[in-house]
Amino acid sequence: AVADLIAIDTDGLSWCVEVKNCAVITPAHKRQAMEQAASRRLPWMLASKISGSSSWLVQRKNHPPAVWHRKGAE
């Protein structure tokens, strides 16, 4: 399997990103993100859509989980 995308943050660091739009966020999703990133030798990121909202749960290597909101959303 391959990552959904490679993203470059504002510090210039590349991330191997797995994106999920599922009703349930599972540990298997995180394992998948970690395995795909390891194969590319990049840090992993998992972005999981929070059902019923415009927000995302974002988990990243060496960062605490965070909720990201669509710009302009409340």
Residue pairs with C-beta under 8 A, 6 or more apart in sequence:
1 32
1 35
1 36
2 36
3 16
3 17
3 18
3 33
3 36
3 37
3 40
4 17
4 18
4 19
5 17
5 19
6 14
6 15
6 16
6 17
6 40
6 42
7 14
7 15
7 17
7 45
8 14
8 15
9 15
13 43
14 42
14 43
15 37
15 42
15 43
15 44
15 45
15 60
16 33
16 36
16 37
16 40
16 42
16 43
16 44
16 45
17 33
17 44
17 45
17 46
17 47
18 29
18 32
18 33
18 36
18 44
18 45
18 46
18 47
19 47
19 48
19 49
20 29
20 46
20 47
20 48
20 49
21 48
21 49
22 29
22 48
22 49
22 51
23 51
25 48
25 57
29 46
29 48
30 46
30 59
33 44
33 45
33 46
33 59
34 44
34 61
36 44
37 43
37 44
37 45
37 61
38 44
43 60
43 61
43 62
44 60
44 61
45 58
45 59
45 60
45 61
46 58
46 59
46 60
47 56
47 57
47 58
47 68
48 56
48 57
48 58
48 59
49 55
49 56
50 56
50 57
50 67
54 69
54 70
54 73
55 67
55 68
55 69
55 70
55 73
56 67
56 68
56 69
57 65
57 66
57 67
58 65
58 66
58 67
58 68
59 65
